[in-house]
Amino acid sequence: MKKQMFFLIFIISFSYQAKTQELFVFTEPASNMAKGNIGFRLSNSFMKEKNTGDINVHIFPEIMFGISKKIMIHGEAFVSNRNKSMAAEGGSFYMKYRFYSHDEVHSHFRMALFTRMAWNNSEIHQDAIDLNGLNSGVELGTIATKLIHKVAVSSSVSSLFAADNINQTWMDGAEPDRNAMNYTLSFGKLMLPKEYVNYNQTNLNVMLELLGQINLTSGKSFLDLAPSVQFIVKSKSRFDVGYRFAVSNDLERTSPNGGFFRFEYNIFNAF
């Protein structure tokens, strides 16, 4: 707990110097994509297995729709090589509803509710719950995001329930530990351009995100830091590169550390 508090104080101190857009790499902001827009993502994570040293590759193709100014939805598939060859393992449905927005000339504050439903046929191999590629289950949470000029700060909290995977009962029949709470805290800084001339300018953002989970039965937890850089090209294409590592970890995970890469392309006014 002392280590968690140290890193939390460090991150809060960083936020007073940060300036960015609210497009985070490891988390979602409370804002939505515009109505009628479609986005395509291809995300890749490369996580090192603690026991064997093998690199687990996870690929997440994803499509996003701006249904209205308040609602957006995501559909995502999970592919990985954990069974020694690349194979499809499941998918998820994500929906976000922005219920509050206070907009000013150079700032805004927004809040949203979100839910994720995931199904997975992979082997359950850790106590930590991960609905983005490892576990079947349901997540429900809320996000708050503040943007001031070029500074963005976002935080979320959510409740998770781990269901049985398609081919395996949760923890081989053990009933405890199915429920957990996730929490996140994200900061970023817009480095370039110093001044906007047109939308064709490439944006360079740097991010620092805190990602944590507490199991509500055992009380065990983990806390990760995830620095990243982000390039936005002609306001349509996006490239994210990040690295996630554990700073506190007594909730069992087989691959807590690893790199992340994402490409995203958006089509405006597609429908």
Backbone as CSV, one residue per row, in Angstrom:
resi,resn,N_x,N_y,N_z,CA_x,CA_y,CA_z,C_x,C_y,C_z
1,MET,0.828,-1.211,0.000,0.000,0.000,0.000,0.858,1.254,0.000
2,LYS,1.995,1.254,0.724,2.879,2.415,0.722,3.430,2.679,-0.670
3,LYS,3.773,1.583,-1.385,4.290,1.741,-2.741,3.218,2.316,-3.663
4,GLN,1.958,1.865,-3.490,0.864,2.396,-4.297,0.686,3.892,-4.046
5,MET,0.743,4.303,-2.782,0.572,5.718,-2.457,1.712,6.553,-3.025
6,PHE,2.931,6.019,-3.013,4.078,6.749,-3.565,3.878,7.037,-5.039
7,PHE,3.467,6.020,-5.792,3.291,6.219,-7.229,2.091,7.103,-7.516
8,LEU,1.043,7.029,-6.690,-0.109,7.905,-6.880,0.291,9.363,-6.688
9,ILE,1.087,9.655,-5.660,1.564,11.026,-5.434,2.436,11.485,-6.591
10,PHE,3.289,10.593,-7.106,4.153,10.928,-8.243,3.328,11.308,-9.464
11,ILE,2.281,10.531,-9.721,1.473,10.786,-10.908,0.685,12.083,-10.771
12,ILE,0.132,12.336,-9.585,-0.593,13.592,-9.381,0.337,14.783,-9.581
13,SER,1.582,14.678,-9.122,2.556,15.749,-9.335,2.829,15.957,-10.819
14,PHE,2.912,14.853,-11.568,3.138,14.948,-13.006,2.004,15.696,-13.700
15,SER,0.771,15.521,-13.199,-0.379,16.086,-13.891,-0.359,17.607,-13.894
16,TYR,0.263,18.248,-12.936,0.286,19.706,-12.892,1.157,20.282,-14.011
17,GLN,2.004,19.438,-14.639,2.862,19.912,-15.707,2.397,19.421,-17.077
18,ALA,1.303,18.607,-17.109,0.926,17.913,-18.342,-0.047,18.719,-19.187
19,LYS,0.092,18.537,-20.502,-0.804,19.179,-21.459,-1.034,18.216,-22.620
20,THR,-2.339,17.894,-22.955,-2.609,16.899,-23.987,-4.004,16.975,-24.568
21,GLN,-4.247,16.135,-25.595,-5.584,15.811,-26.028,-6.093,14.663,-25.170
22,GLU,-7.416,14.435,-25.176,-7.954,13.356,-24.342,-8.164,12.093,-25.172
23,LEU,-7.103,11.572,-25.709,-7.110,10.294,-26.408,-6.066,9.414,-25.737
24,PHE,-6.506,8.536,-24.866,-5.562,7.757,-24.084,-5.293,6.410,-24.739
25,VAL,-4.186,5.787,-24.363,-3.743,4.554,-25.002,-4.312,3.325,-24.311
26,PHE,-4.253,3.272,-22.980,-4.676,2.091,-22.245,-6.082,2.209,-21.657
27,THR,-6.684,3.389,-21.730,-8.016,3.595,-21.183,-8.860,4.407,-22.158
28,GLU,-10.179,4.434,-21.911,-11.109,5.233,-22.692,-11.473,6.502,-21.917
29,PRO,-11.586,7.660,-22.593,-12.066,8.872,-21.924,-13.585,8.875,-21.858
30,ALA,-14.152,9.886,-21.191,-15.610,9.997,-21.111,-16.211,10.512,-22.415
31,SER,-15.418,11.133,-23.271,-15.917,11.646,-24.549,-16.157,10.506,-25.528
32,ASN,-17.041,10.747,-26.495,-17.348,9.783,-27.536,-16.841,10.252,-28.891
33,MET,-16.715,9.324,-29.838,-16.491,9.721,-31.218,-17.781,10.348,-31.750
34,ALA,-17.677,11.172,-32.770,-18.830,11.918,-33.279,-19.864,10.987,-33.915
35,LYS,-21.103,11.416,-33.894,-22.190,10.650,-34.499,-21.914,10.402,-35.982
36,GLY,-22.116,9.177,-36.423,-21.934,8.823,-37.824,-20.530,8.405,-38.198
37,ASN,-19.587,8.491,-37.253,-18.211,8.098,-37.537,-18.006,6.608,-37.269
38,ILE,-17.073,6.026,-38.024,-16.665,4.645,-37.819,-15.162,4.616,-37.626
39,GLY,-14.703,3.843,-36.647,-13.279,3.704,-36.394,-12.854,2.244,-36.448
40,PHE,-11.661,2.013,-36.975,-11.087,0.673,-37.047,-9.776,0.663,-36.264
41,ARG,-9.590,-0.333,-35.412,-8.371,-0.451,-34.621,-7.760,-1.841,-34.793
42,LEU,-6.451,-1.876,-34.733,-5.723,-3.130,-34.627,-4.705,-2.944,-33.513
43,SER,-4.977,-3.582,-32.362,-4.119,-3.455,-31.193,-3.321,-4.738,-31.004
44,ASN,-2.089,-4.592,-30.531,-1.200,-5.728,-30.311,-0.508,-5.564,-28.968
45,SER,-0.519,-6.617,-28.150,0.253,-6.599,-26.904,1.243,-7.756,-26.916
46,PHE,2.402,-7.506,-26.325,3.485,-8.487,-26.277,3.897,-8.624,-24.811
47,MET,3.380,-9.660,-24.156,3.545,-9.819,-22.719,4.492,-10.985,-22.420
48,LYS,5.455,-10.757,-21.523,6.439,-11.783,-21.186,5.915,-12.686,-20.083
49,GLU,5.887,-14.000,-20.365,5.457,-14.988,-19.385,6.493,-15.096,-18.273
50,LYS,6.036,-14.968,-17.016,6.967,-14.978,-15.881,7.705,-16.303,-15.732
51,ASN,7.006,-17.405,-15.872,7.584,-18.716,-15.569,8.465,-19.256,-16.690
52,THR,8.116,-18.979,-17.938,8.829,-19.567,-19.069,9.683,-18.572,-19.841
53,GLY,9.390,-17.286,-19.709,10.093,-16.284,-20.499,9.561,-16.144,-21.914
54,ASP,8.538,-16.930,-22.269,7.939,-16.833,-23.604,7.208,-15.498,-23.762
55,ILE,7.096,-15.044,-25.011,6.352,-13.821,-25.308,4.961,-14.198,-25.792
56,ASN,3.951,-13.790,-25.039,2.567,-14.004,-25.450,2.123,-12.835,-26.318
57,VAL,1.697,-13.133,-27.527,1.228,-12.112,-28.463,-0.298,-12.146,-28.489
58,HIS,-0.896,-10.992,-28.209,-2.352,-10.864,-28.272,-2.695,-9.813,-29.322
59,ILE,-3.620,-10.143,-30.214,-4.053,-9.243,-31.281,-5.539,-8.967,-31.100
60,PHE,-5.914,-7.683,-31.180,-7.289,-7.277,-30.941,-7.812,-6.434,-32.109
61,PRO,-8.398,-7.026,-33.129,-9.082,-6.222,-34.149,-10.383,-5.667,-33.574
62,GLU,-10.692,-4.418,-33.893,-11.817,-3.735,-33.242,-12.477,-2.770,-34.214
63,ILE,-13.801,-2.643,-34.100,-14.545,-1.654,-34.875,-15.398,-0.838,-33.915
64,MET,-15.505,0.486,-34.181,-16.205,1.405,-33.287,-17.213,2.227,-34.089
65,PHE,-18.357,2.508,-33.487,-19.406,3.285,-34.136,-19.852,4.421,-33.219
66,GLY,-19.961,5.642,-33.777,-20.577,6.749,-33.073,-22.065,6.746,-33.363
67,ILE,-22.857,6.174,-32.452,-24.294,6.027,-32.682,-25.008,7.370,-32.567
68,SER,-24.636,8.144,-31.564,-25.169,9.486,-31.362,-24.108,10.279,-30.613
69,LYS,-24.412,11.537,-30.293,-23.415,12.327,-29.565,-23.199,11.805,-28.142
70,LYS,-24.109,10.943,-27.657,-23.997,10.424,-26.302,-23.633,8.946,-26.239
71,ILE,-23.789,8.202,-27.327,-23.600,6.756,-27.291,-22.611,6.321,-28.362
72,MET,-21.646,5.490,-27.979,-20.777,4.826,-28.943,-20.638,3.367,-28.530
73,ILE,-20.376,2.494,-29.530,-20.225,1.071,-29.260,-18.963,0.554,-29.923
74,HIS,-18.372,-0.492,-29.327,-17.188,-1.155,-29.861,-17.480,-2.647,-29.974
75,GLY,-16.972,-3.279,-31.017,-16.935,-4.724,-31.117,-15.500,-5.164,-31.306
76,GLU,-15.048,-6.146,-30.518,-13.635,-6.510,-30.515,-13.488,-8.021,-30.523
77,ALA,-12.478,-8.518,-31.229,-12.157,-9.943,-31.249,-10.814,-10.167,-30.570
78,PHE,-10.603,-11.379,-30.024,-9.372,-11.730,-29.320,-8.661,-12.865,-30.059
79,VAL,-7.384,-12.640,-30.364,-6.553,-13.660,-30.998,-5.228,-13.696,-30.244
80,SER,-4.715,-14.890,-29.938,-3.428,-14.971,-29.240,-2.709,-16.266,-29.579
81,ASN,-1.442,-16.333,-29.128,-0.608,-17.519,-29.362,-0.328,-18.289,-28.074
82,ARG,-1.166,-18.106,-27.043,-0.882,-18.749,-25.753,-0.861,-20.271,-25.855
83,ASN,-1.543,-20.845,-26.849,-1.518,-22.293,-27.055,-0.553,-22.678,-28.170
84,LYS,0.524,-21.878,-28.306,1.660,-22.142,-29.203,1.373,-21.838,-30.669
85,SER,0.146,-21.494,-31.028,-0.160,-21.062,-32.396,-1.267,-20.020,-32.323
86,MET,-1.288,-19.104,-33.287,-2.284,-18.040,-33.264,-3.675,-18.628,-33.467
87,ALA,-4.599,-18.247,-32.572,-5.960,-18.780,-32.653,-6.941,-17.760,-32.100
88,ALA,-8.149,-17.731,-32.657,-9.212,-16.885,-32.142,-9.711,-17.451,-30.822
89,GLU,-9.896,-16.576,-29.830,-10.266,-17.032,-28.494,-11.547,-16.415,-27.959
90,GLY,-12.114,-15.426,-28.654,-13.347,-14.833,-28.162,-13.512,-13.407,-28.632
91,GLY,-14.286,-12.647,-27.883,-14.531,-11.262,-28.263,-15.278,-10.532,-27.170
92,SER,-15.565,-9.253,-27.424,-16.288,-8.452,-26.437,-17.134,-7.389,-27.129
93,PHE,-18.125,-6.919,-26.396,-18.970,-5.800,-26.813,-18.854,-4.723,-25.749
94,TYR,-18.575,-3.485,-26.176,-18.381,-2.359,-25.254,-19.331,-1.238,-25.656
95,MET,-20.002,-0.639,-24.676,-20.879,0.504,-24.941,-20.620,1.584,-23.906
96,LYS,-20.592,2.822,-24.372,-20.359,3.970,-23.491,-21.467,4.988,-23.693
97,TYR,-22.017,5.487,-22.589,-23.079,6.498,-22.616,-22.605,7.730,-21.858
98,ARG,-22.403,8.836,-22.579,-21.993,10.095,-21.946,-23.245,10.795,-21.427
99,PHE,-23.336,10.917,-20.096,-24.548,11.475,-19.499,-24.377,12.899,-19.004
100,TYR,-23.140,13.401,-19.001,-22.922,14.772,-18.523,-21.813,15.417,-19.321
101,SER,-22.043,16.687,-19.712,-21.016,17.438,-20.429,-21.149,18.911,-20.108
102,HIS,-20.048,19.501,-19.685,-19.991,20.947,-19.442,-18.855,21.502,-20.292
103,ASP,-19.216,22.212,-21.366,-18.236,22.679,-22.345,-18.039,24.185,-22.243
104,GLU,-16.762,24.593,-22.255,-16.396,26.006,-22.312,-15.455,26.205,-23.496
105,VAL,-14.949,27.414,-23.683,-14.163,27.730,-24.872,-12.905,26.885,-24.952
106,HIS,-12.157,26.793,-23.874,-10.890,26.062,-23.896,-10.862,24.899,-22.916
107,SER,-12.026,24.451,-22.477,-12.047,23.343,-21.529,-13.400,22.651,-21.558
108,HIS,-13.436,21.455,-21.060,-14.703,20.779,-20.816,-14.527,19.701,-19.750
109,PHE,-15.656,19.312,-19.146,-15.694,18.218,-18.185,-16.819,17.294,-18.598
110,ARG,-16.526,15.999,-18.699,-17.515,15.033,-19.154,-17.504,13.793,-18.266
111,MET,-18.678,13.178,-18.153,-18.812,11.935,-17.403,-19.609,10.940,-18.239
112,ALA,-19.289,9.669,-18.080,-19.944,8.630,-18.869,-20.063,7.347,-18.072
113,LEU,-21.056,6.549,-18.423,-21.190,5.185,-17.945,-20.742,4.237,-19.049
114,PHE,-20.180,3.086,-18.677,-19.787,2.127,-19.704,-20.013,0.708,-19.214
115,THR,-20.167,-0.195,-20.162,-20.273,-1.607,-19.850,-19.515,-2.407,-20.891
116,ARG,-18.967,-3.525,-20.463,-18.280,-4.459,-21.360,-18.772,-5.872,-21.052
117,MET,-19.101,-6.613,-22.106,-19.482,-8.016,-21.992,-18.514,-8.817,-22.848
118,ALA,-17.836,-9.788,-22.241,-16.799,-10.544,-22.938,-17.056,-12.040,-22.828
119,TRP,-16.689,-12.764,-23.865,-16.727,-14.215,-23.832,-15.398,-14.739,-24.371
120,ASN,-14.940,-15.859,-23.793,-13.597,-16.333,-24.106,-13.539,-17.854,-23.951
121,ASN,-12.783,-18.492,-24.841,-12.630,-19.946,-24.741,-11.219,-20.361,-24.341
122,SER,-10.401,-19.404,-23.904,-9.018,-19.722,-23.545,-8.937,-20.321,-22.147
123,GLU,-7.782,-20.844,-21.801,-7.551,-21.431,-20.481,-7.479,-20.331,-19.420
124,ILE,-8.156,-20.523,-18.310,-8.071,-19.594,-17.186,-6.823,-19.936,-16.387
125,HIS,-5.889,-18.996,-16.272,-4.586,-19.327,-15.700,-4.091,-18.325,-14.668
126,GLN,-4.963,-17.371,-14.227,-4.512,-16.403,-13.234,-5.693,-15.919,-12.411
127,ASP,-5.384,-15.363,-11.217,-6.428,-14.856,-10.321,-6.973,-13.501,-10.771
128,ALA,-6.128,-12.675,-11.383,-6.579,-11.370,-11.855,-7.593,-11.557,-12.984
129,ILE,-8.594,-10.696,-13.031,-9.658,-10.771,-14.030,-9.340,-9.798,-15.160
130,ASP,-9.338,-10.284,-16.387,-9.033,-9.467,-17.559,-10.061,-9.776,-18.636
131,LEU,-11.028,-8.873,-18.820,-12.076,-9.074,-19.823,-11.631,-8.652,-21.206
132,ASN,-10.398,-8.184,-21.324,-9.878,-7.793,-22.626,-8.900,-8.850,-23.143
133,GLY,-9.420,-10.098,-23.261,-8.604,-11.116,-23.885,-8.416,-12.400,-23.121
134,LEU,-8.759,-12.439,-21.809,-8.487,-13.639,-21.019,-9.728,-14.263,-20.395
135,ASN,-10.682,-13.442,-19.946,-11.828,-13.964,-19.200,-13.150,-13.626,-19.869
136,SER,-14.135,-14.491,-19.639,-15.526,-14.161,-19.913,-16.078,-13.416,-18.704
137,GLY,-17.039,-12.515,-18.945,-17.620,-11.809,-17.816,-18.255,-10.499,-18.209
138,VAL,-18.569,-9.702,-17.184,-19.267,-8.427,-17.363,-18.571,-7.359,-16.530
139,GLU,-18.491,-6.154,-17.088,-17.927,-5.001,-16.383,-18.886,-3.834,-16.508
140,LEU,-19.050,-3.080,-15.432,-19.890,-1.880,-15.428,-19.164,-0.803,-14.648
141,GLY,-19.041,0.410,-15.248,-18.290,1.450,-14.561,-18.629,2.842,-15.019
142,THR,-17.891,3.802,-14.479,-18.084,5.205,-14.825,-16.732,5.870,-15.059
143,ILE,-16.719,6.885,-15.921,-15.508,7.617,-16.288,-15.769,9.115,-16.136
144,ALA,-14.766,9.842,-15.671,-14.809,11.307,-15.631,-13.538,11.830,-16.294
145,THR,-13.692,12.805,-17.200,-12.554,13.350,-17.931,-12.620,14.871,-17.931
146,LYS,-11.491,15.503,-17.602,-11.381,16.962,-17.606,-10.330,17.381,-18.615
147,LEU,-10.686,18.277,-19.509,-9.757,18.845,-20.481,-9.651,20.348,-20.244
148,ILE,-8.442,20.851,-20.030,-8.188,22.287,-19.860,-7.092,22.677,-20.838
149,HIS,-7.440,23.476,-21.837,-6.517,23.848,-22.899,-5.938,22.581,-23.523
150,LYS,-4.691,22.256,-23.222,-4.076,21.051,-23.775,-3.821,19.982,-22.711
151,VAL,-4.442,20.177,-21.547,-4.257,19.232,-20.440,-5.480,18.330,-20.322
152,ALA,-5.265,17.020,-20.246,-6.362,16.074,-20.038,-6.042,15.163,-18.867
153,VAL,-7.026,15.008,-17.976,-6.932,14.084,-16.843,-8.214,13.263,-16.843
154,SER,-8.075,11.963,-16.721,-9.242,11.081,-16.766,-9.113,10.004,-15.715
155,SER,-10.257,9.602,-15.150,-10.254,8.556,-14.137,-11.502,7.705,-14.296
156,SER,-11.377,6.428,-13.979,-12.519,5.528,-14.049,-12.501,4.563,-12.885
157,VAL,-13.683,4.038,-12.554,-13.812,2.965,-11.585,-14.904,2.034,-12.097
158,SER,-14.699,0.726,-11.945,-15.658,-0.223,-12.482,-15.701,-1.484,-11.649
159,SER,-16.822,-2.197,-11.754,-17.017,-3.471,-11.078,-16.988,-4.583,-12.119
160,LEU,-16.269,-5.689,-11.821,-16.137,-6.798,-12.747,-16.656,-8.087,-12.124
161,PHE,-17.261,-8.909,-12.966,-17.665,-10.253,-12.568,-17.114,-11.226,-13.599
162,ALA,-16.352,-12.223,-13.142,-15.772,-13.225,-14.029,-16.697,-14.427,-14.137
163,ALA,-17.175,-14.678,-15.349,-17.990,-15.863,-15.597,-17.075,-17.021,-15.998
164,ASP,-17.654,-18.209,-16.145,-16.883,-19.339,-16.658,-16.519,-19.083,-18.118
165,ASN,-15.300,-19.444,-18.493,-14.955,-19.420,-19.904,-15.681,-20.544,-20.626
166,ILE,-15.732,-20.446,-21.947,-16.518,-21.397,-22.726,-16.063,-22.830,-22.493
167,ASN,-14.753,-23.036,-22.380,-14.208,-24.388,-22.231,-13.678,-24.691,-20.839
168,GLN,-13.905,-23.789,-19.864,-13.352,-24.029,-18.529,-14.147,-23.295,-17.468
169,THR,-14.405,-23.984,-16.353,-15.058,-23.370,-15.205,-14.074,-22.435,-14.510
170,TRP,-14.601,-21.339,-13.959,-13.747,-20.357,-13.286,-12.926,-21.020,-12.193
171,MET,-11.610,-20.931,-12.328,-10.648,-21.454,-11.357,-10.982,-22.891,-10.951
172,ASP,-11.396,-23.705,-11.944,-11.686,-25.126,-11.738,-12.727,-25.371,-10.651
173,GLY,-13.743,-24.520,-10.637,-14.869,-24.731,-9.731,-14.830,-23.925,-8.459
174,ALA,-13.747,-23.257,-8.149,-13.667,-22.446,-6.930,-14.596,-21.236,-7.052
175,GLU,-15.486,-21.048,-6.102,-16.480,-19.983,-6.200,-15.960,-18.596,-5.799
176,PRO,-15.020,-18.460,-4.837,-14.582,-17.112,-4.462,-13.820,-16.410,-5.587
177,ASP,-13.575,-15.153,-5.417,-12.672,-14.356,-6.254,-13.229,-14.019,-7.633
178,ARG,-14.511,-14.178,-7.856,-15.089,-13.830,-9.154,-15.313,-12.330,-9.313
179,ASN,-15.315,-11.592,-8.220,-15.658,-10.170,-8.250,-14.443,-9.306,-7.956
180,ALA,-14.295,-8.234,-8.750,-13.159,-7.332,-8.577,-13.568,-5.910,-8.921
181,MET,-12.714,-4.970,-8.541,-12.904,-3.563,-8.896,-11.672,-3.084,-9.648
182,ASN,-11.882,-2.481,-10.802,-10.806,-1.830,-11.552,-10.828,-0.331,-11.288
183,TYR,-9.648,0.292,-11.290,-9.577,1.750,-11.217,-8.430,2.231,-12.092
184,THR,-8.610,3.394,-12.692,-7.585,3.957,-13.571,-7.452,5.456,-13.326
185,LEU,-6.270,5.971,-13.641,-5.994,7.403,-13.572,-5.025,7.718,-14.698
186,SER,-5.419,8.617,-15.601,-4.642,8.853,-16.824,-4.323,10.329,-17.000
187,PHE,-3.096,10.597,-17.429,-2.636,11.948,-17.714,-1.922,11.944,-19.061
188,GLY,-1.823,13.110,-19.680,-1.091,13.198,-20.936,-0.646,14.612,-21.245
189,LYS,0.227,14.720,-22.236,0.770,16.015,-22.613,0.910,16.103,-24.126
190,LEU,0.340,17.146,-24.708,0.510,17.423,-26.130,1.862,18.099,-26.332
191,MET,2.764,17.412,-27.004,4.105,17.938,-27.227,4.201,18.752,-28.512
192,LEU,3.588,18.250,-29.578,3.614,18.905,-30.890,2.237,18.776,-31.529
193,PRO,1.823,19.776,-32.322,2.536,21.021,-32.629,2.381,22.038,-31.504
194,LYS,3.267,22.979,-31.459,3.176,24.046,-30.470,1.999,24.957,-30.774
195,GLU,1.731,25.174,-32.078,0.587,25.983,-32.497,-0.096,25.276,-33.656
196,TYR,-1.427,25.267,-33.630,-2.182,24.655,-34.705,-2.284,25.603,-35.903
197,VAL,-1.987,25.072,-37.082,-2.164,25.817,-38.332,-3.299,25.199,-39.136
198,ASN,-3.313,23.853,-39.234,-4.402,23.146,-39.900,-4.475,21.720,-39.373
199,TYR,-5.515,20.981,-39.814,-5.754,19.639,-39.305,-4.798,18.601,-39.881
200,ASN,-3.978,18.976,-40.833,-3.023,18.043,-41.414,-1.746,17.907,-40.592
201,GLN,-1.598,18.734,-39.575,-0.406,18.648,-38.730,-0.423,17.356,-37.907
202,THR,0.733,16.738,-37.767,0.860,15.548,-36.933,0.948,15.939,-35.465
203,ASN,0.141,15.304,-34.648,0.158,15.545,-33.206,1.020,14.490,-32.521
204,LEU,1.798,14.931,-31.546,2.576,14.022,-30.702,2.126,14.210,-29.262
205,ASN,1.581,13.163,-28.672,1.145,13.175,-27.283,1.957,12.179,-26.470
206,VAL,2.219,12.500,-25.216,2.795,11.526,-24.294,1.796,11.282,-23.169
207,MET,1.748,10.047,-22.685,0.766,9.640,-21.693,1.450,8.944,-20.524
208,LEU,0.828,9.044,-19.367,1.206,8.247,-18.212,-0.084,7.801,-17.545
209,GLU,-0.282,6.475,-17.452,-1.538,5.951,-16.935,-1.296,4.972,-15.791
210,LEU,-2.171,5.040,-14.812,-2.152,4.146,-13.666,-3.329,3.191,-13.816
211,LEU,-3.066,1.881,-13.709,-4.080,0.855,-13.933,-4.055,-0.117,-12.771
212,GLY,-5.173,-0.253,-12.061,-5.178,-1.098,-10.881,-6.409,-1.973,-10.783
213,GLN,-6.287,-3.028,-9.974,-7.414,-3.925,-9.707,-7.327,-4.430,-8.267
214,ILE,-8.483,-4.533,-7.616,-8.590,-5.097,-6.273,-9.620,-6.208,-6.318
215,ASN,-9.236,-7.421,-5.887,-10.201,-8.505,-5.793,-11.050,-8.303,-4.547
216,LEU,-12.366,-8.295,-4.711,-13.255,-7.941,-3.612,-13.441,-9.060,-2.605
217,THR,-12.987,-10.267,-2.928,-13.076,-11.384,-1.988,-11.782,-11.568,-1.216
218,SER,-10.676,-11.658,-1.929,-9.388,-11.915,-1.277,-8.710,-10.650,-0.765
219,GLY,-9.056,-9.494,-1.336,-8.398,-8.244,-0.975,-7.059,-8.047,-1.649
220,LYS,-6.621,-9.013,-2.453,-5.358,-8.875,-3.171,-5.514,-7.898,-4.336
221,SER,-4.383,-7.299,-4.757,-4.478,-6.243,-5.763,-3.217,-6.186,-6.608
222,PHE,-3.318,-5.442,-7.714,-2.131,-5.061,-8.470,-2.245,-3.599,-8.859
223,LEU,-1.106,-2.984,-9.137,-1.045,-1.605,-9.594,0.031,-1.514,-10.667
224,ASP,-0.348,-1.040,-11.860,0.574,-0.925,-12.985,0.742,0.524,-13.392
225,LEU,1.909,0.830,-13.955,2.133,2.091,-14.652,2.295,1.787,-16.138
226,ALA,1.801,2.703,-16.975,1.847,2.491,-18.423,2.180,3.805,-19.129
227,PRO,3.461,4.100,-19.364,3.830,5.259,-20.187,3.646,4.930,-21.668
228,SER,3.360,5.951,-22.463,3.150,5.719,-23.885,3.332,7.002,-24.670
229,VAL,3.498,6.846,-25.983,3.515,7.966,-26.911,2.464,7.703,-27.977
230,GLN,1.957,8.795,-28.541,0.862,8.695,-29.495,1.058,9.704,-30.621
231,PHE,0.864,9.231,-31.856,0.943,10.088,-33.035,-0.425,10.097,-33.714
232,ILE,-0.932,11.295,-34.022,-2.184,11.442,-34.746,-1.866,12.137,-36.072
233,VAL,-2.151,11.470,-37.166,-1.774,11.935,-38.498,-3.018,12.363,-39.265
234,LYS,-3.052,13.632,-39.667,-4.147,14.202,-40.459,-5.509,13.985,-39.807
235,SER,-5.533,13.929,-38.503,-6.750,13.838,-37.688,-7.534,12.549,-37.913
236,LYS,-7.019,11.629,-38.733,-7.740,10.396,-39.035,-7.014,9.146,-38.561
237,SER,-5.700,9.146,-38.686,-4.919,7.969,-38.336,-4.220,8.178,-36.999
238,ARG,-4.072,7.089,-36.263,-3.489,7.173,-34.927,-2.563,5.982,-34.692
239,PHE,-1.384,6.265,-34.138,-0.406,5.237,-33.797,-0.054,5.371,-32.320
240,ASP,-0.240,4.288,-31.569,0.075,4.281,-30.137,1.181,3.271,-29.866
241,VAL,2.151,3.659,-29.036,3.191,2.743,-28.586,3.339,2.923,-27.081
242,GLY,3.219,1.822,-26.315,3.299,1.936,-24.865,3.927,0.718,-24.221
243,TYR,4.172,0.836,-22.941,4.731,-0.289,-22.161,4.059,-0.289,-20.795
244,ARG,3.581,-1.454,-20.391,2.885,-1.595,-19.114,3.708,-2.474,-18.180
245,PHE,3.904,-2.008,-16.932,4.688,-2.803,-15.992,4.112,-2.668,-14.581
246,ALA,4.288,-3.725,-13.803,3.743,-3.770,-12.447,4.656,-3.039,-11.474
247,VAL,4.060,-2.218,-10.608,4.803,-1.588,-9.513,4.392,-2.180,-8.164
248,SER,3.245,-2.845,-8.133,2.792,-3.560,-6.942,1.918,-4.709,-7.425
249,ASN,2.177,-5.933,-6.929,1.494,-7.072,-7.533,1.452,-8.258,-6.566
250,ASP,0.340,-8.399,-5.807,0.147,-9.615,-5.038,-1.088,-10.384,-5.509
251,LEU,-1.689,-9.945,-6.621,-2.781,-10.664,-7.273,-2.176,-11.396,-8.470
252,GLU,-2.209,-12.709,-8.462,-1.452,-13.527,-9.403,-1.780,-13.207,-10.860
253,ARG,-0.705,-12.875,-11.616,-0.794,-12.695,-13.063,0.411,-13.376,-13.695
254,THR,0.196,-14.093,-14.776,1.310,-14.812,-15.401,2.153,-13.905,-16.291
255,SER,1.566,-12.810,-16.799,2.312,-11.924,-17.712,1.998,-10.470,-17.378
256,PRO,2.575,-9.921,-16.302,2.226,-8.562,-15.888,2.895,-7.453,-16.695
257,ASN,4.005,-7.752,-17.388,4.771,-6.708,-18.068,4.812,-6.953,-19.572
258,GLY,4.752,-5.863,-20.342,4.879,-6.041,-21.779,4.584,-4.787,-22.569
259,GLY,4.856,-4.856,-23.865,4.678,-3.728,-24.765,3.319,-3.742,-25.445
260,PHE,2.980,-2.597,-26.044,1.677,-2.434,-26.673,1.819,-1.546,-27.903
261,PHE,1.139,-1.924,-28.985,1.124,-1.115,-30.207,-0.279,-1.127,-30.783
262,ARG,-0.741,0.033,-31.282,-2.074,0.124,-31.882,-2.042,1.034,-33.110
263,PHE,-2.778,0.609,-34.137,-3.066,1.479,-35.274,-4.575,1.673,-35.341
264,GLU,-4.993,2.917,-35.555,-6.422,3.242,-35.651,-6.660,4.150,-36.841
265,TYR,-7.772,3.902,-37.544,-8.154,4.757,-38.674,-9.641,5.074,-38.558
266,ASN,-9.999,6.344,-38.739,-11.368,6.799,-38.589,-11.936,7.308,-39.905
267,ILE,-13.185,6.967,-40.155,-13.927,7.473,-41.310,-15.027,8.389,-40.780
268,PHE,-14.963,9.661,-41.174,-15.921,10.647,-40.681,-17.202,10.621,-41.519
269,ASN,-18.343,10.823,-40.842,-19.645,10.910,-41.500,-19.880,9.703,-42.414
270,ALA,-19.578,8.513,-41.908,-19.732,7.305,-42.710,-21.195,6.891,-42.850
271,PHE,-22.036,7.262,-41.878,-23.467,6.943,-41.957,-24.256,8.012,-41.238
